[in-house]
Amino acid sequence: MSVPKNLPPLAKQSLILTYIQNSFTAHTLKELEKALPSVASINGMHVKDYLQALTDEGKIHVEKIGSGNWYWSFLSEEKKIRTDELAKLTLEKRKTDDAVQELHQRVDQANGKQRDDAGAEDDRADLVAEQARLTEELQTFKAELHRYRDGDPAELLLKKKQTQALQQKAELWTDNVAILEQWLAHALAGDWDKLDAIKRSCYGDEYDEEGQGLKEL
């Protein structure tokens, strides 16, 4: 069964990795330049680029033996890599949960101060300013992500990890902005016109008329 030529680069990477792992042996560059074009439907001139991307991500190994490079990868190593990645993601989620919890506590403290302190208006102004700062940072992340949207395959492979990190950070700040919106709605006691004016001022071009809030990523 032939491989479609219009597969995305990451799918072709996966086919290459599967081929090397299922072979249970090491391969010379010459062998892979001959085999991989039909395995992943790629141009023979791009074999080195795909191998380099997989090597940079630690999914395959390369060792110079004699006059040439030998490439290999085993399923047991892939399992360990996935386990390590899961542990990292779990840690990041815990950090995110802690950050959200801390933000909730700050909002609760601000609510309490609003009830007991005539100076609550200043606190609200500080939170509005913080919301504007978060929105500006989110727009910066979006612009950075847009730079990589239409790149060529080689660029996409090189920028994959950086783009994923930016996406995760943008989503975190989007959640933070949503929490601040909820607090403002409560603090303004249902004055939706005033809330809408604040959001329009903070979000600028990123204001979504239909959703009446920050545009989705």
N, C-alpha and C positions, 0 to 999 in steps of 0.2 A: 504494500500500500504506500503510495507516494505521499510525501509530506507537503502540505500547502505552502506556497512561496510567500504568502502574505501574513505568516505568523509574526507576532510581535517578538522583539529581541529576547525578552525574558523567557518566552515559551521555547525559543530555539536554544537558549542556554540550558533549560531544563532537559531538553532532548539530548544535548551533548553530554550533560552530567550523567543521565541515565545510561547512555551508551557506554561511557567509560566505567561506571560502577558495575554494570552487568557483565562486562568483559572479564572482570576479576584478574586483570593483568595490567602491566605498564605499557605505554605506547610511546613510540618516537614521534617527533613532530611530523616527519614525513608520512608515517602511517595515518596520523590523524588528518593531515591535509588531503589525503586520498579518500578517507572514509567519511569524514564529517559533512562534506557538501551534500551527500545523499541522505545522511542521517537527519540533518536539521534544515535542509534546503537553503544552504548558504553558499556564497561565492568562496571558492578556495582561497582567494586573497584575504578573506576576512577571518579565516580560521584562527590565526594568531591573536586577533583582537578578542575573539570570544574566549579563547583559552586564557588570555591575560586577565579578562574580567573575572572569570571563575577563580583564577589564582588569587587575585586581589581580594576576593571575598572569602578566601580560605576554603572553598569547596573542592578544589583539586590541588594536588601537590605537583611540583616540578623539581627535578634534580638533574644537574648536568653530569652525565656519566660518559666518560670518554670525550668524543668530539661533538656529542649532541645532547639535547634535552629529552628527558623521559617524563611522561605525565601519567598520574594514576589517582584514583579515588576509590574508597571502599565504603559500603553502606553503613558499616559500624561507625565510621567517622562522621557520616552524615547524621546519624541518630544522635551522636554526642553534640554536634553543632546545633541541632534543633533543640536539644535539651537545654543547652547553654542559652540559646536565644529566648526560650520560654522563661527561663529564670530571670533574664534581663528584663523582659516585658513585664513579668510579675512585679519586679522591683519598681519599674517605672510607674506601673498602675498604683502601687502602694504610695509612692511619692505624690502622684496626682491626687489620690484620695485624701492624703494628708493636707495637700494644698487647698483643696476644696473645703475640707472641714475647717481649716484655719480661716478661710474667707467667710464661711458661715458664722463662725464665732465673732469675727470682726463686725459682720452685719448685725448680729444679735446685740453686740455691745453698743453699736451705733443706735439701734432701735431703743435700747434701754436708756441711753443718754438723751435721746430725743424726748422721751416721756418725762424724764426727771430734770432736764437741764434746758434752760431757755436758750442756751447757745447751740442747740442742735442744728440750726440753720448753717452754721459754719462747717459742721461735720458733713452735712449733706453736700455742701459745695466742694469739700475735699473729695468726697466719693465721686461726684460728677466729674471733677478734674481727673481723677484716677481712671474713670471709665473712658474719658476722651483719650488718655494716654494709651490705654489698652487697645482701643479701637485703632489708633494710629499705628501701633506696633503690629496689629493684625493685618492692616492694609499693606504694611511693608512685607510681611510674610507672604501675602497673596501675590504681590508683585514679583517676589523672588521665585515663587512656584511657577508663575506664568513664563518666566524666562526659559524654563526647561520643558514647557508643554510641547513645543513643536521642534525639538532638537533632533538631530540625526541619531541613528542607533548607537554609534560610538559615544556620543555625548550623553545619551540617556543612560548607558551602562555606567559611565563614570560618575554621573550625578545622582544615581538612584538613591544611595544612602542619605545624601545630603537633603534631597527632596523629601524623603520619608520623615526625616527628623524635623524639617520645617513644617510638614503637614501635621505631625503630632503636636508641635508647639502651637500652631495656629488653632487647632481644635481645642487645646487646653484653654487658650485665651478667649476663644469664642464662648466656651462654657462660663468662664469668669465674667464676661460681659453680660451673659444672660442672667447670671445671679445678681449682678448690680442692677439690671433692668427691673428685676422682681422687687428688689429693695426700694428702688425709686418709686415704683408704682404704689407700694405700701406707704412710703413716706409722704407722697403727694396726696394721699387719701382719695384716690380715684379721680384726680384732676388729669384726665387723659390728654386734654389739649396741651397742658403744660409739659406733660411727660413726652408727648410727641414732638414738641418744639425742642426739648433738650436732646432727644435722640437725633433729630434732624441736624442740630448744630454739631453734635459729636461725630456723627457718622459721615456727614458730607455726601460725596458721590456714592458711598457704600450703603446709603439708606435704601431699603426695599419698600417701594410704595405699596405693593400688594400685601406684603407680609407685615408692614409697619414696624420694621426693625432692621437689624443688620443683615445684609445679604448673605446667603449661604455660600460656603466655599465651593 
